[in-house]
Amino acid sequence: MKFNVFALGLAATVALAGTASAEPHRPPASDATTSTTKGFIGLNWTFGSKASGPEAVIGVAHGNVDSSGEMKGAKAAVHFNLSNDFAPGKVKLTGLFGKTDAQAEIGLGYNLGDLSWFGVVGVNINYLSGGADIGSSGQLDGYIGIHSIGEFDTPVKVTTLPPT
């Protein structure tokens, strides 16, 4: 019986010999995300079928960024017509998709002047924006502008070591 226990122990030692490691186990880097919400102001120049002129923009932008720099978020803004005594002109709610420094924008808006809904497509690049409002009857109103949103933060990849 002693021989069988000895043989079993020797076999187990040989089988497990290759599994030992001089390096401690390091888990992979975590895929952390950063969530950022920013208030912003901006100035747009509008042009198109309805009217052309300056508008002030006040809003909030929110974004979730993963460690690879991919960003998804949303933006809500009120646009004020500077040619019409700072009267509220539009309200927009859009989704943002892209990288930390450039995002596509798509969503809906409501024109407070003629009480109508419209679609919004555009792009945000750091402190610049541009796009079009597409009315229900197909009219296009474009805009270009500057704003204070800037770039969204990318999270730092963190690797944790187990306690020794």
C-alpha atoms as one frame of an Amber mdcrd trajectory, in Angstrom:
protein
   0.000   0.000   0.000   2.913   2.363   0.729   4.145   1.966  -2.816   0.768
   2.988  -4.293   0.566   6.177  -2.182   4.167   7.040  -3.090   3.500   6.443
  -6.818   0.321   8.520  -6.676   2.157  11.407  -4.961   5.012  11.251  -7.494
   2.569  11.270 -10.406   0.717  14.278  -8.967   3.978  16.179  -8.447   5.090
  15.557 -12.037   1.667  16.496 -13.414   1.491  19.782 -11.489   5.148  20.775
 -11.963   4.479  22.804 -15.129   1.661  24.853 -13.581   3.835  26.819 -11.155
   4.706  30.358 -12.235   7.453  32.708 -11.134   5.304  35.728 -12.163   2.274
  36.674 -10.076  -1.066  36.405 -11.827  -2.003  39.746 -13.395  -5.620  40.256
 -14.311  -6.285  41.999 -17.624  -6.705  45.762 -17.667 -10.218  46.775 -16.735
 -12.508  48.312 -19.336 -13.413  51.275 -17.192 -15.787  53.969 -18.385 -15.902
  57.636 -17.576 -19.236  59.397 -17.254 -19.181  63.167 -17.778 -21.954  65.771
 -17.705 -21.159  69.316 -18.846 -23.193  72.476 -19.042 -22.359  74.507 -22.145
 -23.009  77.712 -24.033 -22.613  78.365 -27.724 -23.185  80.683 -30.646 -24.583
  79.403 -33.954 -25.141  80.956 -37.344 -28.282  79.538 -38.940 -29.140  79.546
 -42.632 -31.831  77.980 -44.774 -35.472  78.040 -45.752 -36.855  79.843 -42.690
 -34.302  82.502 -41.751 -30.625  83.244 -41.376 -28.900  84.781 -38.421 -27.231
  84.294 -35.058 -28.600  82.223 -32.206 -27.343  81.662 -28.676 -27.347  78.102
 -27.316 -27.529  76.998 -23.670 -27.576  73.327 -22.773 -26.177  70.243 -21.129
 -24.193  67.358 -22.673 -23.637  63.945 -21.114 -21.249  61.252 -22.336 -20.015
  57.800 -21.348 -16.532  57.035 -22.676 -14.879  53.613 -22.563 -11.137  53.010
 -22.329 -10.782  52.804 -26.129 -12.164  56.347 -26.520 -15.606  55.327 -27.836
 -18.262  57.774 -26.646 -22.054  57.547 -26.401 -24.189  60.234 -24.856 -26.894
  62.849 -25.224 -27.290  66.582 -25.507 -30.223  68.854 -24.610 -30.231  72.513
 -25.624 -32.400  75.610 -25.898 -31.650  77.934 -28.832 -32.383  81.662 -28.560
 -32.906  83.845 -31.631 -30.554  86.824 -31.281 -32.281  88.663 -34.167 -35.595
  88.558 -32.289 -34.904  90.016 -28.808 -33.310  86.804 -27.468 -36.602  84.938
 -27.868 -36.460  81.151 -27.381 -36.514  79.643 -30.853 -35.888  75.894 -30.623
 -35.425  73.057 -28.173 -33.282  70.071 -29.239 -32.644  66.632 -27.715 -30.001
  64.580 -29.520 -27.873  61.487 -29.130 -24.088  61.686 -29.488 -22.010  58.806
 -30.912 -18.317  58.672 -31.783 -14.974  59.422 -30.166 -14.030  61.774 -27.319
 -13.128  64.613 -29.706 -15.687  64.103 -32.521 -19.264  62.853 -32.422 -22.139
  62.379 -34.824 -25.379  63.853 -33.536 -28.920  62.726 -34.333 -32.206  63.545
 -32.646 -35.365  65.613 -32.515 -36.181  69.261 -32.025 -39.207  71.479 -31.540
 -39.559  74.928 -33.102 -41.180  77.254 -30.575 -41.935  79.856 -33.254 -44.157
  77.809 -35.554 -44.863  74.960 -33.066 -43.472  72.192 -35.272 -41.253  69.126
 -34.827 -38.062  68.567 -36.841 -35.196  66.089 -37.088 -31.609  67.004 -36.251
 -28.420  65.622 -37.822 -24.984  67.043 -37.198 -21.418  66.693 -36.011 -19.501
  68.020 -32.991 -15.725  68.413 -33.179 -14.206  69.701 -29.927 -15.495  73.294
 -29.786 -17.183  73.367 -33.232 -20.519  72.071 -34.475 -22.479  71.949 -37.692
 -25.529  70.238 -39.071 -29.070  70.545 -40.323 -32.590  70.702 -38.967 -34.950
  68.779 -41.245 -38.585  69.890 -41.072 -41.572  67.571 -41.444 -42.244  68.967
 -44.930 -38.616  68.421 -45.982 -37.205  71.943 -45.563 -33.550  72.164 -44.502
 -32.133  74.724 -42.112 -28.394  74.472 -41.569 -26.213  75.738 -38.762 -22.547
  76.126 -37.900 -21.320  77.204 -34.511 -18.909  77.284 -31.633 -19.606  75.942
 -28.141 -17.882  75.248 -24.838 -18.333  71.433 -24.693 -14.793  70.552 -25.753
 -13.497  66.992 -25.504 -14.861  64.238 -23.249 -12.388  62.545 -20.862 -11.077
  59.040 -21.616 -10.734  56.752 -18.590  -7.315  55.450 -17.601  -6.820  51.692
 -17.956  -6.178  50.247 -14.506  -4.429  46.961 -13.834  -4.682  45.693 -10.286
  -2.242  43.229  -8.783  -3.439  40.703  -6.253  -2.077  41.039  -2.722   1.165
  39.177  -2.145
